């Protein structure tokens, strides 16, 4: 199985729209992820649900997406601290 690993970081255009902790997925609004997909709002499953422990709807995030034959999923997730 082939996989692609893409790290995606943006300032103001990547944020959570919805978090489903029970099923282990998030809906993220993002800009273009070069080599993978255009800008859009879409759902991503997370590799482990514990990645969702420190994030909330509206948070800006830095995330890593892995593309497999079965779809894309998030393997790393970090909240971006914004200036107050």
C-alpha positions in Angstrom: 0.0 0.0 0.0 1.4 3.4 -0.9 1.1 6.3 1.5 1.8 10.0 1.3 2.6 12.1 4.4 1.9 15.8 4.2 2.5 18.3 6.9 0.1 21.3 6.6 0.6 24.5 8.5 -1.3 27.8 8.0 -1.9 30.8 10.1 -5.5 31.9 9.8 -7.2 29.6 7.4 -7.1 26.2 9.1 -9.6 25.7 11.9 -12.0 23.2 13.3 -15.6 23.5 12.3 -16.8 20.3 14.1 -15.2 17.7 16.3 -16.8 14.2 16.7 -14.8 12.7 19.6 -17.0 9.6 19.8 -16.4 8.5 16.2 -12.8 10.0 16.0 -13.1 12.6 13.2 -12.9 16.3 12.8 -14.2 18.7 10.1 -11.5 21.2 9.2 -11.7 24.2 6.9 -8.4 24.4 5.1 -6.6 26.1 2.2 -5.1 24.1 -0.6 -2.9 21.1 0.5 -0.5 21.1 -2.3 -0.2 17.7 -4.0 -3.3 16.4 -2.2 -6.5 18.6 -2.5 -7.8 22.1 -3.1 -9.1 24.4 -0.4 -12.3 23.1 1.2 -14.1 22.1 4.4 -14.0 18.4 4.9 -13.9 15.6 7.5 -10.7 13.8 8.4 -10.5 10.8 10.7 -7.7 10.9 13.3 -5.3 8.0 13.9 -6.0 8.0 17.6 -8.8 9.8 19.4 -6.5 11.1 22.0 -5.3 13.7 19.4 -8.7 15.4 20.0 -8.2 15.9 23.8 -6.7 19.4 23.6 -8.6 21.0 20.8 -12.0 22.7 20.4 -14.2 24.0 17.6 -12.8 27.2 16.3 -9.2 26.3 17.2 -6.5 27.0 14.6 -4.3 23.9 14.0 -1.2 22.5 12.5 -1.8 19.0 11.3 -0.2 16.1 9.4 -2.3 14.2 6.9 -1.4 10.7 5.7 -3.0 9.5 2.5 -3.6 5.8 2.0 -5.5 3.7 -0.4 -8.4 3.8 2.1 -8.4 7.6 2.4 -6.7 10.4 4.3 -6.3 10.6 8.1 -4.6 12.9 10.6 -1.6 11.4 12.5 -0.4 14.6 14.2 -2.4 17.5 15.5 -1.3 20.7 17.3 -3.2 23.7 18.4 -1.7 27.0 17.1 -1.4 29.6 19.9 -2.7 32.9 18.6 -1.8 36.4 19.9 -4.3 37.8 22.3 
